[in-house]
């Protein structure tokens, strides 16, 4: 069931980009709009195999997680100075390990390393949207279509392209400020819980940031729509950037990015339902296949 990618992942490229591991920062002005970047390159590995590190091995050892014999040496497993390996620090790693995400996998090793780094910026949004589970699931199945709908109704440019046949790895863009790639590493829509690892770049206030991030999306049906929790974790490269990314101002900006995507999805679905898809059905800019999908979407319960 991993072929289903969460509609919140449409904005993963945007919210991941608001955080950074090995952050590259700049206070220069934003560039003029440019053509879409060539996707599929952000996950290219200099080394295609997993590499043990103090961050990865220390997290596994101090959180009581099993790893293949010989992968982590005792020296690498001692832990990282300044890190307290309590429940809050270990929670995501324990959950990932229980779900079969291997630290010896190239992507898994990078994700555990991220979670084991000294500095951490964590952002959690608990909210609700007036969108039914059936319609959300429909959009999960076709992120490029969802992106077209958001662009059409919200007048903000969204793009999504799948990068593999399983639809678990995708490239996404929101206007010219936020771009990234993401990969589903655990969970599924039937579980109502999905975990992604991604890399992106974005402009946040005066800062341009780029790096890796962890995102977890959970949702539950509720009267009038859905409740959801969106959690994002990044690891700044030094204490100064860590302090900035944990300020109230920075967090408010990131929370705004996180909520905006889901709000756009909800509002676009409402606008589509209001006109019954008439504008799209009468437009030459939409293919017959897309029009058929829109008609099928509108047959689903709205909330």
Buried (B, 14 or more C-beta within 10 A) or exposed (E): EBBBBBBBBBBBBBBBBBBBBEBEBEEEEEEEEEEEBEBBEBBEEEEEEBBBBBBBBBBBBBBEBEBEEEBBEEEBBEBBEEBEBEEEBBEBBBBBBEEEBBBBBBBBBBBBBBBBBBBBBBBEBEBBBBBBBBBBBBBBBBBBBBBBBBBBBBEEBBBBBBBEEEBBBBBBBBEBBBBBBBBBBBBBBEEBBBBBBBBBBBBBEEBBBBBBBBBBBBBEBBEEBBBBBBBBBBBBBEEEBBEBBBEEEBBEBBBBBBBBBBBBBBBBBBBBBEEEBEEBBEEEEBEEEBBEBBEEBBEBEBB
